[in-house]
């Protein structure tokens, strides 16, 4: 995916920079930067793009990205979400962080492996997210040696966990330039704003001022997947959010609001993209997990 290059305004002579975001909606476009990035979502929800992966995100998500991995946290349309704010803690780390601090990297193999896996984007479990939240807040609040110590401790803890998943596909290599950035973000926004409607290849081609064939080739080259595949993944992730909201109890309604022409088509595509799991089973499993978590 080609995206916009973003220069991080890090603290002078610092190997890392921690910021707290509190916004009506996340406002960064699809972008990339040479720093590694750890993001903890404190409050927000929507669709997340990491490399060639498209997933839902919500409060509690903890994601580690390697250098130059294109990413976007895209909120739902204003008025569609119960979340009042978009809040996150973000830690950006220079890619040579450890090599610049230590003359020898002996004994740091688990952290080196962690950073290597981050090239595909790492999504950590809720248990891990919950466990490191106080430490993440300490990094933002502390200064000097205590801040450095908290960063080392946080990285060591993440390097030791096993309950995570890699987001981008095996062999994913970002095609990074700032060209095509405006068009790709225009496409993402159009899909979000029209997700409850039929979206044709011809209207997307018209949006991009390309022929239909050229648009399909362009999108596949930039994302590693066809536009139809991307659109189906987006619709299903959008539907998952609606399924978990009490104001949308009907699967028929969710299917229509996610742009599927029939509930049969919706059920078929949902099962295809969720290892055979039906929408009803997805909701049941989610509620069971929530109940166990709250016990």
Secondary structure, DSSP 8 states (H G I E B T S, - for coil): ---EE------TT-SEEEEEEEESS----SEE-SSEEEEEEEE-EEEEEETTEEEEEETT-EEEE-TT--EEEEE--TTS-S---EEEEEEEE-TTHHHHH-S--TT-HHHHHHHHHGGG-EEE-HHHHHHHHHHHHHHHH--HHHHHHHHHHHHHHHHH---EEE-S-TT------STTHHHHHHHHHHHHHTTTS---HHHHHHHHTS-HHHHHHHHHHHHSS-HHHHHHHHHHHHHHHHHTSTT---HHHHHHHTT-S-HHHHHHHHHHHTTT--HHHHHHHHHHHHHHHH-
